Amino acid sequence: MSDPTPALLLEIKELIIEALGLEDISAQDIGNEQTLFFGEGLGLDSVDALELGLAIQKRYGIKIDADAKDTRDHFSNVASLAAFVTAKQAE
């Protein structure tokens, strides 16, 4: 599996901001390893996770199995989300 490109990392940050209506932050404010959900980092919640998952499926044409045990790990930060998208696109 190849590493996600800097362009993909930036694109995912912009998608997070757009899909979740985070008007008060920019892509530069989100670190690649910064925790996205559940009290830490950006502090996004489960509704945000659902909305982001739908936006990623639509943007990248990939299927996300919400019941898979590793799905939450894929959504832990931008870097893991980008790696997940890269892997799914390579399938």
PAZAPA-4460 file (N, C-alpha, C; in steps of 0.05 Angstrom, whole numbers, plus 32768, in hexadecimal, padded with zeros to 4 digits):
% residues 91
    n_x    n_y    n_z   ca_x   ca_y   ca_z    c_x    c_y    c_z   seq   type   mol
   8011   7FE8   8000   8000   8000   8000   8012   8019   8000     1      M     A
   800C   802C   7FEF   801C   8044   7FEE   8011   8059   8002     2      S     A
   8023   806A   8009   801C   8080   801C   800A   8094   800E     3      D     A
   7FF8   80A0   801D   7FE7   80B5   8011   7FF8   80CD   8009     4      P     A
   7FF0   80DA   7FF4   7FFF   80F2   7FEA   7FF8   810A   7FFB     5      T     A
   8009   811E   7FFB   8003   8137   8009   7FE9   8144   7FFE     6      P     A
   7FE5   8141   7FE4   7FCC   814C   7FD8   7FB3   813E   7FE3     7      A     A
   7FB5   8124   7FE7   7F9E   8115   7FF2   7F99   811D   800F     8      L     A
   7FAE   8121   801E   7FAB   8129   803A   7F9D   8145   803B     9      L     A
   7FA6   8157   802A   7F99   8172   802A   7F7C   8170   8021    10      L     A
   7F77   815F   800D   7F5C   815C   8003   7F49   8151   8018    11      E     A
   7F53   813E   8028   7F42   8133   803D   7F3D   8148   8053    12      I     A
   7F51   8157   805A   7F4D   816D   806D   7F38   8180   8063    13      K     A
   7F39   8188   804A   7F25   819A   803E   7F0A   818D   803E    14      E     A
   7F09   8173   8039   7EEF   8165   8039   7EE3   8164   8055    15      L     A
   7EF4   8160   8069   7EEA   8161   8085   7EDE   817C   808B    16      I     A
   7EEB   8191   8084   7EE1   81AC   8089   7EC7   81B1   807A    17      I     A
   7EC6   81A9   8060   7EAF   81AE   8050   7E97   819D   8059    18      E     A
   7E9B   8183   805D   7E86   8170   8063   7E7A   8176   807F    19      A     A
   7E8A   8180   8091   7E81   8184   80AD   7E7B   81A1   80B3    20      L     A
   7E7F   81B3   809F   7E79   81CF   80A4   7E8A   81DC   80B9    21      G     A
   7EA4   81D5   80B9   7EB7   81E0   80CC   7EC2   81FA   80C2    22      L     A
   7EB3   820F   80C3   7EBA   8228   80B7   7ED1   8237   80C5    23      E     A
   7ED5   8231   80DF   7EE9   8240   80EE   7F05   8234   80EE    24      D     A
   7F0A   821F   80DE   7F24   8214   80DC   7F2C   8211   80BE    25      I     A
   7F46   820F   80B9   7F50   820B   809E   7F5E   81F0   809D    26      S     A
   7F65   81E7   8085   7F72   81CD   8082   7F8D   81CD   8091    27      A     A
   7F9A   81E4   8092   7FB4   81E6   80A0   7FB1   81E3   80BE    28      Q     A
   7F99   81E7   80C9   7F94   81E4   80E5   7F91   81C7   80EE    29      D     A
   7F8E   81B5   80DB   7F8A   8198   80E0   7FA4   8189   80DB    30      I     A
   7FAF   817E   80F0   7FC8   816E   80ED   7FC1   8152   80E1    31      G     A
   7FD4   8147   80D2   7FD0   812D   80C6   7FCC   8117   80DB    32      N     A
   7FD8   811A   80F2   7FD6   8106   8108   7FC3   810F   811E    33      E     A
   7FB6   8126   811B   7FA4   8130   8130   7F8B   811F   8132    34      Q     A
   7F84   8118   814A   7F6C   8108   814E   7F53   8118   8145    35      T     A
   7F42   810B   8137   7F2A   8118   812C   7F11   8116   813D    36      L     A
   7F0E   80FF   814B   7EF4   80FA   8157   7EF5   80F5   8175    37      F     A
   7EDE   80F8   8182   7ED9   80EE   819D   7EE9   80FC   81B2    38      F     A
   7EE6   8117   81B4   7EF1   8126   81CA   7F0D   8130   81C7    39      G     A
   7F1D   8124   81B6   7F39   812D   81B3   7F3B   813C   8198    40      E     A
   7F51   8149   8194   7F56   8156   817A   7F40   8168   8171    41      G     A
   7F33   8162   815B   7F1D   8172   8151   7F04   816D   8161    42      L     A
   7F02   8157   816F   7EEB   8152   8180   7ED1   814C   8171    43      G     A
   7ED4   8141   815A   7EBC   813A   814A   7EAD   8123   8157    44      L     A
   7E94   8120   8151   7E84   810B   815D   7E7A   80F6   8149    45      D     A
   7E6A   80E4   8152   7E61   80CE   8140   7E51   80D7   8129    46      S     A
   7E41   80EC   812C   7E32   80F7   8115   7E45   8103   8101    47      V     A
   7E5A   8111   810A   7E6F   811B   80F8   7E7C   8104   80E9    48      D     A
   7E82   80EE   80F7   7E8F   80D7   80EB   7E7D   80CC   80D4    49      A     A
   7E63   80CA   80D9   7E51   80C0   80C5   7E51   80D3   80AD    50      L     A
   7E4F   80ED   80B2   7E4E   8100   809C   7E69   80FF   808C    51      E     A
   7E7F   80FD   809A   7E99   80FC   808D   7E9B   80E2   807C    52      L     A
   7E92   80CC   8088   7E93   80B2   8079   7E83   80B4   805F    53      G     A
   7E6B   80C0   8060   7E5B   80C3   8048   7E69   80D4   8034    54      L     A
   7E75   80EA   803D   7E83   80FC   802B   7E9B   80EF   801D    55      A     A
   7EA9   80DE   802D   7EC0   80D0   8022   7EB7   80BB   800D    56      I     A
   7EA2   80AD   8013   7E97   8099   8000   7E8F   80A7   7FE6    57      Q     A
   7E82   80BD   7FE9   7E79   80CC   7FD1   7E90   80D7   7FC1    58      K     A
   7EA3   80E4   7FCE   7EBA   80F1   7FC1   7ECC   80DC   7FB3    59      R     A
   7ED2   80C6   7FC1   7EE6   80B4   7FB7   7EDB   809A   7FAB    60      Y     A
   7EC0   8097   7FAC   7EB4   8080   7FA1   7EBC   8065   7FAE    61      G     A
   7EBF   8066   7FC8   7EC7   804E   7FD6   7EB1   8047   7FEA    62      I     A
   7EB1   802E   7FF2   7E9D   8023   8006   7EAB   8022   8021    63      K     A
   7E9D   802C   8035   7EA7   802B   8050   7E93   8019   8060    64      I     A
   7E9E   8004   806C   7E8D   7FF2   807C   7E8D   7FFD   8099    65      D     A
   7E76   8009   80A0   7E74   8015   80BB   7E76   8001   80D1    66      A     A
   7E71   7FE7   80CB   7E72   7FD3   80DF   7E8D   7FC5   80E2    67      D     A
   7E9F   7FCB   80D0   7EBA   7FBF   80D1   7EC8   7FC9   80EB    68      A     A
   7ED6   7FB7   80F8   7EE2   7FBF   8112   7EF9   7FD3   810F    69      K     A
   7F05   7FD5   80F7   7F1B   7FE8   80F4   7F13   8003   80E8    70      D     A
   7EF9   8006   80E2   7EF0   801F   80D7   7EF6   8037   80E9    71      T     A
   7EF1   8034   8102   7EF6   804A   8115   7F14   8052   8114    72      R     A
   7F26   803E   8112   7F42   8044   8110   7F49   8054   80F7    73      D     A
   7F3C   804E   80E1   7F41   805C   80C8   7F39   807A   80CA    74      H     A
   7F26   807F   80DB   7F1C   809B   80DE   7F29   80AA   80F6    75      F     A
   7F3F   809E   8100   7F4B   80AB   8118   7F59   80C5   8112    76      S     A
   7F65   80C7   80FA   7F72   80E0   80F3   7F74   80E2   80D4    77      N     A
   7F7D   80F9   80CA   7F7E   80FD   80AD   7F91   80EA   80A0    78      V     A
   7FA8   80E4   80AC   7FBB   80D2   80A0   7FAF   80B6   809C    79      A     A
   7FA2   80AC   80B1   7F96   8091   80AF   7F7E   8090   809C    80      S     A
   7F70   80A6   809A   7F59   80A8   8088   7F64   80A9   806B    81      L     A
   7F79   80B7   8066   7F85   80B9   804B   7F91   809E   8043    82      A     A
   7F9D   8090   8056   7FA8   8075   8050   7F92   8062   8049    83      A     A
   7F7B   8064   8058   7F64   8053   8053   7F59   8058   8036    84      F     A
   7F56   8072   802F   7F4C   8079   8014   7F5F   806E   7FFF    85      V     A
   7F79   8072   8003   7F8D   8068   7FF0   7F8B   804A   7FEC    86      T     A
   7F88   803B   8002   7F86   801E   8001   7F6C   8015   7FF3    87      A     A
   7F56   8023   7FF9   7F3C   801B   7FED   7F3C   8021   7FCF    88      K     A
   7F49   8037   7FC7   7F4A   803D   7FAA   7F5C   8029   7F9B    89      Q     A
   7F6F   801D   7FA9   7F81   800A   7F9C   7F74   7FEE   7F99    90      A     A
   7F5D   7FE9   7FA7   7F50   7FCF   7FA5   7F44   7FC9   7F8A    91      E     A
***
